[in-house]
Amino acid sequence: MFWDQRVETMERAALAALQLRQLQDTVRRCSEHVAFYRQKCAEAGVRPEQIRTLEDVHRLPFTTSADLRAQYPDGLVAVDRQYLARLHTSSGTTGKPKAIFFSRGDVDRAAELIARCLLMTGVRRGDVLQNMMTYGLFTGALVMHYGAEKVGLLVIPAGPGNSERQLLLMRDFSTTVFHATPSYALYFADFLERKGVDPRRDLALRKAYVGAEPHTEETRAKIEQALGIDAYNSYGLSEMNGPGVAFECEQKRGMHLWEDHFLMEIIDPVSGTPQPEGERGELVLTSLTREAMPLLRYRTRDITSIIPEPCACGRTHRRIERITGRSDDMLIVRGVNFYPQQIEQVLMKVPGVGRNYLVTLRGLDEMTVQVEFTEAGFDGQVDHLVRLQNQITEKLRAEILVKPKVELVPPGSLPVSEGKARRVIDQRVL
Ligand code: DLL
């Protein structure tokens, strides 16, 4: 089902022509109204009228999250203050937050994109969406909320955490879809199991939208299996409205990125050079329709690749692969590089492994991986746990080439955060 079939299935040539017009307009607005971009473009030796083809995007300067912090609070705003309609912020791990402004039109367009995403997964009027993301400065809940209302769903603004209340709402109002981080979805599945609730029998749940943090295909499978639902991957970032940038359709093979609103490139994260289509690298996005705070060539730091083949659903907007990590998340332990996602990938495949884990780095280069085991998989025999522990250690060593200390802990004993999961704690004294 389509929200806007004409746009979603637009011929590639028409889409490219639209993108070029919008790119030219965005560059012009940035140069006219944002001193930061005027200076950056001058330094790069490029003027708006020199953007004649989509390839010319490569001549434009990059924007980084450091630039956003340096321009905090409003150095990147491109419209008069009276046209600002909403503020969101994104905190990240260090220092000042990033402030993201929306005009009235930006708020509407963000909701429109969510509406496309939701219909793409087969929901319709009459569905009940329980929004378990954090309401507030984070984009995750509000942007989804507005889009879901636009589609005509009944939206329950539950917010995160408090699993007892989530369950109560789910039961009393027959929730059919929920929106949550994958880590909370797993935690909630565990909670239901502990309560003796069988979601297939006792609840009306059919689908979930999971996003805002990296997760593997194995984690998706675990969520789907534990809750008896279809889970769709949802990608976005505050700098580009929040959720609704790229989303899976019913095929669940990569996420359609809305190319009439965002121009995507994949670059080599080290050299900054564009990668050929299909190659893995860092996703760089230029907003094509944002009014309040347009961004040119924003370095997302997210690692993915473009899927060039057309999708069976008929949409022509290209898909990106599941995000495998962030270029700044890479860990170096005892001289070996790897991504935290590789650990998750291994863990979620081992029978007997539960739904939460935590990697801690201490001292000079000691690495401990705490892993919850499942209630069902543990029969009280300690030697079974020891065997599981050895098995996990071996599998991790084979994948990341570093031998960690593995500690098995009971289900529900590792911390669960209300927002994004923190999977790695680095306390090294290097
Ligand atoms: O997390 C927006 C969002 C909310 C997306 C709800 C989906 C659902 P930020 O807080 O600015 O915005 O964080 C953006 O989160 O650059 C990625 O590193 C990561 N991220 C978001 N979605 C995914 C995903 C929101 N599906 C940053 N897979 C991004 C992997 C994701 N990483």
Residues whose N, C-alpha, C, O or C-beta is under 5 A from the ligand:
A	BS01	DLL	S90 G140 V210 G211 A212 E213 P214 H215 N233 S234 Y235 G236 L237 S238 G242 P243 T300 D302 I323
